[in-house]
């Protein structure tokens, strides 16, 4: 996290592994711009909302977890939590509101994105490590992509050495994950947002 902030990241969002290593707990509480999904019912550290002041405008970022196929996380209803946090962002005077929805099922991501259309500036899904080619501006002005994809080794299985994953699936060999080597890719999406209206006016997927 410190390395990414030093590289210029303003805000870091998290997911289902955010609370896996206890070493990060103090940082989650001390750094307001390091987020984890806000709707994790059992979470005692960190939060999933922040407001960043960029001078002439402010940006609220909301980090939520899905529920489908992620039952072990014990996540509370992301639709209801989104309603609460969007209201908070508006009360805080946010010009732009972005939502990172860390979820497994594309249907759950799509449903929440459409549900929030017109109330937030940008909606992007994360978690699957596979970028979707469905970037669009929804009818009421929210920029949308189902999954941003992955930043990591190109020749890998979701960033892990391929042979480790193959052996796990083929032979039930649960060896420790190791990051793959070699050429890396950066998946991303650029949202061009009008700071006055809070609407997305342009969107570009990077892959």
ChimeraX attribute file (.defattr): number of C-alpha atoms within 10 A of each C-alpha:
attribute: neighborCount
match mode: 1-to-1
recipient: residues
	/A:1	12
	/A:2	9
	/A:3	8
	/A:4	11
	/A:5	13
	/A:6	9
	/A:7	9
	/A:8	8
	/A:9	12
	/A:10	11
	/A:11	17
	/A:12	15
	/A:13	22
	/A:14	21
	/A:15	23
	/A:16	19
	/A:17	9
	/A:18	19
	/A:19	19
	/A:20	9
	/A:21	8
	/A:22	10
	/A:23	9
	/A:24	14
	/A:25	15
	/A:26	11
	/A:27	17
	/A:28	19
	/A:29	15
	/A:30	11
	/A:31	11
	/A:32	17
	/A:33	23
	/A:34	23
	/A:35	26
	/A:36	27
	/A:37	27
	/A:38	23
	/A:39	24
	/A:40	23
	/A:41	12
	/A:42	10
	/A:43	16
	/A:44	10
	/A:45	17
	/A:46	23
	/A:47	22
	/A:48	25
	/A:49	23
	/A:50	17
	/A:51	19
	/A:52	16
	/A:53	11
	/A:54	8
	/A:55	6
	/A:56	8
	/A:57	13
	/A:58	18
	/A:59	21
	/A:60	24
	/A:61	26
	/A:62	26
	/A:63	25
	/A:64	31
	/A:65	30
	/A:66	29
	/A:67	21
	/A:68	13
	/A:69	10
	/A:70	15
	/A:71	9
	/A:72	8
	/A:73	18
	/A:74	15
	/A:75	21
	/A:76	17
	/A:77	15
	/A:78	21
	/A:79	16
	/A:80	10
	/A:81	15
	/A:82	21
	/A:83	13
	/A:84	11
	/A:85	21
	/A:86	22
	/A:87	12
	/A:88	14
	/A:89	22
	/A:90	15
	/A:91	9
	/A:92	13
	/A:93	13
	/A:94	20
	/A:95	22
	/A:96	26
	/A:97	23
	/A:98	21
	/A:99	25
	/A:100	24
	/A:101	28
	/A:102	25
	/A:103	24
	/A:104	19
	/A:105	17
	/A:106	15
	/A:107	12
	/A:108	17
	/A:109	25
	/A:110	17
	/A:111	11
	/A:112	17
	/A:113	25
	/A:114	15
	/A:115	13
	/A:116	20
	/A:117	20
	/A:118	18
	/A:119	19
	/A:120	25
	/A:121	30
	/A:122	30
	/A:123	28
	/A:124	21
	/A:125	30
	/A:126	24
	/A:127	21
	/A:128	18
	/A:129	17
	/A:130	15
	/A:131	22
	/A:132	16
	/A:133	13
	/A:134	11
	/A:135	21
	/A:136	18
	/A:137	21
	/A:138	19
	/A:139	10
	/A:140	15
	/A:141	21
	/A:142	26
	/A:143	30
	/A:144	27
	/A:145	27
	/A:146	26
	/A:147	30
	/A:148	26
	/A:149	24
	/A:150	21
	/A:151	16
	/A:152	20
	/A:153	19
	/A:154	17
	/A:155	16
	/A:156	18
	/A:157	16
	/A:158	19
	/A:159	19
	/A:160	19
	/A:161	17
	/A:162	17
	/A:163	12
	/A:164	20
	/A:165	21
	/A:166	13
	/A:167	13
	/A:168	14
	/A:169	11
	/A:170	9
	/A:171	9
	/A:172	10
	/A:173	12
	/A:174	11
	/A:175	10
	/A:176	9
	/A:177	12
	/A:178	12
	/A:179	15
	/A:180	20
	/A:181	14
	/A:182	11
	/A:183	9
	/A:184	14
	/A:185	15
	/A:186	13
	/A:187	16
	/A:188	18
	/A:189	19
	/A:190	13
	/A:191	23
	/A:192	16
	/A:193	20
	/A:194	14
	/A:195	16
	/A:196	10
	/A:197	12
	/A:198	22
	/A:199	26
	/A:200	24
	/A:201	15
	/A:202	14
	/A:203	17
	/A:204	14
	/A:205	17
	/A:206	12
	/A:207	15
